[in-house]
Amino acid sequence: MTSIRRASRAPLRTVQLVLAAALAFGALCSAGAASATTDDSGAGLTQNGYGLTVTVTSPTPAPSSTPPRPPGGTPQRTTTTVDTAKTTTPLATVPTSNQVSLGGKLFLDGVQSSYQPSVNPFDGTVNIEFTVKNVSNETVDAAARFWATGPFGNDLGSVEAVPVEKLAPGESRIVSAELPGVGQWVFVNAGYTFTPPETIDGVATTPITRTAALLIFPWAVAVLALLGVSVVVAARFLLTRERVNVAPVTV
């Protein structure tokens, strides 16, 4: 009895071992197939009726905001040197055609003059002006005298010591004066005398005089001449008319 039971259990254990071995082999085959599919980088593979697509993406490195480092490990730096030295623009050293140079430090324009008539033929005002430009590196204090003379050299008036103060480098200034009571001398010689400091930028300077002729229309003389002509014409007309009336009548 006992021997029959032991004999019947032996085949059962054999079947169990065979089934276990088959299951283990199947698991190993499945694992090998799955490993081969994952490692393949191809697209559109078909395994056991399933489509498998594997995309491998390489990561893109982020741009670096730090400058490249040399082998020593210290960041490179760019140094810009700015020259802050000031440059001085040279002033004009050549006068224009109407200017004269005073020691190469001052430029003086010619005389500009005009006449303002008056009802009184013995009155009238002469205006005289000129422009001075400082081309030196110093601030200049100077003075000017204005005057006018008649056709015979007779003095018609003057203005003394007109100040020209604190004329800065590069500055131009108009200096002017009025001379009243000049009259109607037809021809007037107007001028100015400019007196600078003794030295400018270490250069010795001396006074300078400039003149210009001014023509004045003698309207008073013209009116008197017109009145004289009118009187003569009227007198001749009256005399001629009187002669016609007195002429004898012949029969």
C-alpha positions as a printed Julia matrix, in Angstrom:
251×3 Matrix{Float64}:
  0.0     0.0     0.0
  2.68    2.29    0.94
  4.83    1.49   -2.04
  1.97    2.1    -4.47
  1.49    5.72   -3.15
  5.18    6.55   -3.44
  5.27    5.27   -7.01
  2.28    7.38   -8.01
  3.86   10.62   -6.6
  7.06   10.33   -8.59
  5.55   11.09  -12.0
  3.67   14.08  -10.52
  6.89   15.72   -9.29
  8.47   15.12  -12.65
  5.64   16.94  -14.41
  5.92   19.87  -11.97
  9.66   20.22  -12.6
  9.14   20.19  -16.38
  6.45   22.9   -16.15
  8.67   25.07  -13.92
 11.59   24.75  -16.32
  9.38   25.7   -19.3
  8.04   28.78  -17.51
 11.59   29.9   -16.58
 12.8    29.49  -20.17
  9.83   31.5   -21.47
 10.6    34.32  -19.05
 14.22   34.44  -20.12
 13.23   34.63  -23.81
 10.76   37.45  -23.15
 13.39   39.45  -21.25
 15.95   39.02  -24.05
 13.43   40.15  -26.71
 12.44   43.27  -24.69
 16.1    44.21  -24.18
 16.86   44.02  -27.9
 13.89   46.3   -28.8
 14.87   49.03  -26.3
 18.5    49.2   -27.46
 17.58   49.55  -31.17
 17.56   53.19  -32.33
 15.63   52.46  -35.56
 12.08   53.7   -36.16
  8.93   51.81  -37.12
  9.99   48.36  -35.78
  7.27   45.69  -35.42
  7.53   43.02  -32.73
  4.74   40.52  -32.08
  2.24   42.72  -34.0
  2.99   45.99  -32.08
  4.62   49.09  -33.69
  7.42   50.49  -31.52
  9.04   53.95  -32.17
 12.02   55.06  -30.12
 13.38   58.7   -30.46
 16.73   59.46  -28.88
 17.23   63.26  -28.24
 20.61   64.66  -27.25
 20.32   67.53  -24.7
 21.38   71.04  -25.97
 23.74   72.79  -23.58
 22.48   76.19  -22.3
 24.51   79.24  -23.38
 26.92   80.44  -20.78
 26.67   84.07  -19.6
 30.16   84.08  -18.2
 33.17   84.96  -20.37
 35.47   82.13  -21.4
 38.08   81.26  -18.87
 41.71   80.8   -19.75
 43.57   77.72  -18.58
 44.39   79.54  -15.3
 40.7    79.76  -14.41
 40.4    83.64  -14.32
 37.69   85.28  -16.54
 39.02   87.38  -19.42
 38.42   91.18  -19.18
 38.52   93.91  -21.83
 39.8    97.29  -20.64
 39.03  100.48  -22.65
 41.21  103.52  -22.02
 39.53  106.91  -22.66
 41.75  109.93  -23.28
 40.2   112.77  -21.28
 42.78  115.41  -22.26
 41.08  118.56  -23.6
 42.06  119.96  -26.96
 42.03  123.7   -27.54
 40.71  124.86  -30.91
 43.05  127.56  -32.23
 41.44  130.92  -32.87
 41.48  132.58  -36.28
 44.87  134.08  -37.1
 44.13  135.65  -40.52
 41.94  138.79  -40.73
 39.39  139.31  -43.49
 39.84  141.84  -46.28
 38.13  144.59  -44.27
 40.02  143.88  -41.04
 43.41  144.91  -39.76
 45.44  142.93  -37.25
 46.67  144.52  -34.05
 49.73  142.47  -33.07
 47.97  139.33  -34.31
 45.81  139.49  -31.15
 42.95  141.78  -32.13
 41.14  142.22  -35.46
 39.55  145.63  -36.19
 36.92  146.27  -38.86
 36.75  149.43  -40.94
 34.65  152.49  -40.1
 30.88  152.2   -40.57
 29.23  155.65  -40.58
 25.84  157.18  -41.32
 24.17  160.6   -41.09
 20.87  161.6   -39.47
 19.68  164.95  -40.89
 17.96  167.67  -38.94
 15.57  170.51  -39.79
 18.34  172.84  -38.69
 20.9   172.87  -41.53
 23.64  173.51  -38.99
 22.73  170.42  -36.96
 22.63  166.69  -37.85
 24.25  163.66  -36.22
 26.97  161.35  -37.49
 26.9   157.74  -36.23
 30.25  155.9   -36.24
 30.87  152.25  -35.31
 33.34  149.41  -35.8
 33.75  145.77  -34.73
 36.68  144.44  -32.72
 37.41  140.72  -32.3
 39.71  139.25  -29.65
 41.73  136.34  -31.08
 44.16  136.18  -28.13
 44.05  134.01  -25.02
 43.56  136.99  -22.67
 40.58  139.11  -21.64
 41.27  142.6   -22.98
 40.36  146.07  -21.65
 40.73  148.89  -24.18
 39.25  152.26  -25.21
 38.2   154.03  -28.41
 38.0   157.67  -29.54
 35.6   158.75  -32.31
 35.88  161.96  -34.32
 34.79  163.73  -37.53
 36.34  166.55  -39.56
 35.08  168.73  -42.41
 36.46  169.15  -45.95
 38.97  171.71  -44.74
 40.18  169.65  -41.79
 37.93  171.57  -39.43
 36.87  169.7   -36.31
 33.19  168.74  -36.35
 33.1   166.9   -33.02
 34.52  163.94  -31.11
 33.72  161.42  -28.35
 36.59  160.56  -26.05
 37.52  157.34  -24.25
 34.65  155.03  -25.06
 35.4   151.95  -22.86
 35.84  148.47  -24.33
 35.97  146.36  -21.18
 36.39  142.63  -20.58
 36.59  141.56  -24.21
 36.87  137.8   -23.79
 38.95  135.49  -26.02
 37.04  134.72  -29.21
 34.5   137.5   -28.56
 33.46  140.08  -31.16
 31.98  143.42  -30.08
 30.51  146.44  -31.85
 31.73  149.77  -30.47
 29.81  152.9   -31.51
 29.3   156.61  -30.78
 27.12  159.54  -31.93
 28.52  162.94  -32.9
 25.79  165.65  -32.93
 25.99  169.14  -34.47
 28.01  168.11  -37.5
 26.06  170.2   -40.02
 25.89  169.71  -43.78
 29.45  169.89  -44.96
 28.84  167.61  -47.95
 32.14  165.83  -47.37
 32.95  164.54  -43.83
 35.92  162.46  -42.74
 34.82  160.08  -39.92
 37.15  157.82  -37.97
 38.16  156.15  -34.73
 41.34  155.56  -32.77
 41.53  152.29  -30.83
 43.9   152.11  -27.85
 44.65  148.56  -26.64
 46.62  147.51  -23.55
 50.38  147.76  -23.81
 50.81  144.01  -24.22
 48.5   141.11  -25.13
 49.76  137.55  -24.62
 53.23  139.04  -24.17
 53.07  140.88  -27.53
 53.51  144.67  -27.51
 50.64  146.6   -29.12
 50.1   150.25  -30.12
 47.02  152.39  -30.92
 45.56  152.19  -34.4
 43.45  154.7   -36.38
 41.0   154.01  -39.21
 39.03  156.57  -41.25
 36.38  156.67  -43.96
 34.74  159.39  -46.06
 31.05  160.18  -45.53
 29.05  162.14  -48.1
 26.19  164.28  -46.74
 23.55  165.59  -49.08
 23.21  169.36  -48.44
 19.45  169.51  -48.52
 19.4   173.06  -47.08
 21.57  174.33  -49.96
 19.38  172.43  -52.4
 16.23  174.05  -51.0
 17.8   177.51  -51.15
 18.92  176.9   -54.71
 15.46  175.71  -55.66
 13.9   178.8   -54.11
 16.37  181.02  -55.95
 15.59  179.41  -59.29
 11.89  179.68  -58.6
 12.22  183.39  -57.84
 14.21  184.0   -61.03
 11.72  182.11  -63.19
  8.78  183.93  -61.63
 10.47  187.31  -62.09
 11.21  186.66  -65.76
  7.65  185.52  -66.34
  6.26  188.7   -64.8
  8.6   190.91  -66.8
  7.69  189.21  -70.07
  3.97  189.57  -69.38
  4.38  193.23  -68.52
  6.19  193.94  -71.8
  3.41  192.32  -73.77
  0.8   194.51  -72.1
  2.81  197.73  -72.68
  3.62  197.08  -76.38
  2.22  199.89  -78.73
 -0.66  199.19  -81.09
 -0.14  200.25  -84.76
 -3.0   201.16  -87.15
